[in-house]
């Protein structure tokens, strides 16, 4: 068992595997840029699905769609495995081997595993509309014992995560995860997309969590519509198109930050 663990650790720490895993952040960044672009179109009256499924479907429609999807799947799957290995086997830097850091690695492993699952579903021709699938999951949970309480807890957790993202953006605590450039212009770009991106991502997550809680409390699962439904609901508010456009630009900024993170992540 110990020998197998050592082999697994060596594989996870290999430079080639790390490069592929880092590409997972770039893939997530690309998807966020696409989601932001779709949301920006929604703000100006066009149609689209401003969520992961909509972004992946957009990639699939490109001339090199199948190749792009397979490359994105490989990168996200590798990053999920890499984060899981960090959680189980520890980081290279002893200062990072704290419980909170390892739990964060578990969370990222789950997120990127889910992203890889979404991508592979489109590759095999079984991609689903995120809005509909979110509603279906909500209906299923509502029928389960204590399902309403579970949904409220999930929604509250997502909303709190959104607040954490926004606070991280305001306080710029994301700086500890990346290597800031010595060039002033590049450093300002890194910080700019980080601040704007984290705040916008936090707002988006807060809206998603809020709708889940509302759907559970009102017993109206159709109101739990994921990111796409949350952004479209934002558009219906006073000054909604302007608010949606601002969040869309922020999501694009967050996508650019993730691309920066892929290159400058501290390990």
N, C-alpha and C positions, 0 to 999 in steps of 0.2 A: 504493500500500500504506500509506504514511504517513497519507494523508488518511482512508483507511478505518479505520485504527487510532484516529485522533483522533475520528472519528464514534462508534466503538464505545466509546471511553473516555468521551465526553460522555454517551452513552446510559446507561452503567453508573453514572455519577456523578450522574445526574439525580435530583432529590428524589422524584419520583413512583415511579421504579423502585426507589429505596432503600426507600421505604415498603412496597411490595409484597414486596421481598426480606426486610425485617425481619419481615414477617408469617410467613415460613418458620420462624423461631425459635418463634413463638407456636404454629404448627401442630405442630412437633416437641414443644413443651411439652404441648400438649393430648394428643397421642398417648402421651407418657410418663405423664401423669396417668391416662389410661384403662388403660394397661398396669399401673400400680401398683394401680389399683382392682380389676382382674381378678386380679392376684396376691394381693391382700388377700382376695378371695373364695375363692381356692384355699386360703389358709391356714386358712380357716374351713370347709373341706370342700366347697365348691361347685366346679363345673366351669367351664372356660373356657380360652382360649388367651392366655396372658400374653406377647404379643409384638406386633410392629408389625402383622402380618396380623390378629390378633385385635382390635386397637384400630381399624384401618381398617374391618373388618367391622362393628364396633359402631357406627361413624359411619354406615356405609351403611344400617343398619337404622333410622335415625332418620327422622322424617317428611320432613325436608328433606335426606335423605341425598345424592341426586345433586348438589344445589347445594353442599353442604358438601364433597363429594369434589372437585368441580371447583375450588372456591376453595382447598382445601388443595393440590391439584396445582399450581395456578398459583403459589402462594406458595413452595412447595418448589423448583419449577423455576426461579423467579426468583432465589431465594437461591443455588442451584447456579451459575447464570450469574454472579451478582454475585461470589461467592467465586472463580470461575474468572478473572473479569476482574481481581480484586485480585491473584491469583497472577501473571497475565501482564502486567498493565499497572501494577501497584503500587498502594499505598494513598495516601490523601490526605496522611497524616502521614509524613514522611520517616523518623521513628524506627521505623515499623512495616515498612519495606521491607528487612527482613533475610531471609536465605535460610530460616531456620526458620519465620518468620511466613508466608512465601509457600508453603512446603511444607504448613503447617497449613491454609492456604486451599485448596490442592489437595485435601487430605484431606476437608475439609468439603464441597467441591464434589462429590466422589464420594459422600459420605454422603447429601447432599440429593438428588442425581440418582437414587440408588438408592431413596430414599424416594418421590420423585415417580414413579418407575417402578412401585413397588408400588401406589401410589394409582391410577395410570391403569389398571393391570391389573384392579382392582376395578371401575373405571368401565366398562370394556369387557366385564365379566363373565368375566374369566379369572383372578381372584384365586386364589392358591394358599395352602395351609397352609404356614406358614414352617418348621414342624418337618419336614414331609415333604420340602420343597424343599431344606432344608439337608442332610438325609440323602442325597438324590439327588445333590447336588453333591459330597458327600464320596465317594460310591461312584464317581462319574465320575473324580474326581481320583486315587483309589486305583488305578484301572486304567491311569492314564497313567504314562509313564516318570518315575521319581523322584517319583511322586505322593505317596508316604508322607512323604518328606522335605519336600515342598512343604506338605503338610497340617500337619506338625509346626511348620514355620516360620510358617504362617498362625495356627495355634492359639497359638503362643508370642507372636506379634505382638499378637493380641487380648488375651491375658493381661497382657502388658506394658503395653498401652494402659490396661487396667483399673487396674493399679498406678499409672500416671501420673495417672489421674483421681482415685484415692483420695488420692495425695500432694498433688495440686492442691487437693483439698478441705481436707485437714489444714492446709496452708500458706496457704490462702486466696489463692493466686496468681490466681484468677479475677477478683479485684477490679480488676486493671488493664484488663480488657475492658469494664467497665461504669462508668457514672457513679453513684457512691453518693449517696444523698439526704442533704441537710443535716438532715432531720428524724430524730431519734434512733430513733424507733420504726420508721420505714420502713427506715432503714439496717440496723437489727438484723434485720429480716425479710429483707432482701436477703442479708445475710451468713449468716443461719441456713439458709435454703433452699439457698444455695450450698454451704455446708459439708456439710450432711446429704445433699444431692442428689448432689454429686460423689463422695462416699464410697460411697453406695449404687450409683450407676452404675458405679463402679470395681469393686465386688464382683461385680455382675452380669456385666460384661465379663470379669472374671477367671474366673468359673465357665464362661462360654461357651467361652473359649479353652482352659481345662483339659479340657473334655469333647472338644473337637476333637483335642487332643493324645492323649488316652486312646483315642479312636476310631481314630486313625491307628496308634498303637503296637500296639494289640490287634487291629487289622484288623477292627474291629467298627463299621462306619459307622452302624449304628442308634443308637449312643451319641452321635453328633454331632447334637444335636437343637435347637440354637439356644437363644435366650433362654427360650422356654417350657419346653423340656426341662430346662434348667439350673435354673430356679426350682422346677420340680416335683421335681428330684433333691435340691435343698436341703431341701425339705419332708420327705424320707425320712430325713434325718439326725436324730441326737438333738436334741431341742428344735427340730426342724425347723419346725413351724408358727409358732413364735415368731420364729425367724430369718427365715422367709419374710415374716412380717408386718412385721418391722423393715425389710427390704429394700424391701418394697412401699411403705411409708410414705416411705422414702428416694427411691424413683423418682417418687412424687407430688411430693415436695419438689423434685426435679431438674426436673420438668415446670414447676413454678411458677417456678423460677429462669429457665428458658428464656423464659417469658412476660415476666418482668422484663427479661431481656436484650434481648428484642425492642424494648422501650421505651427502655432506657437504654444500649444498645450504643454504645461510643465509635467514631467514624468519623473 
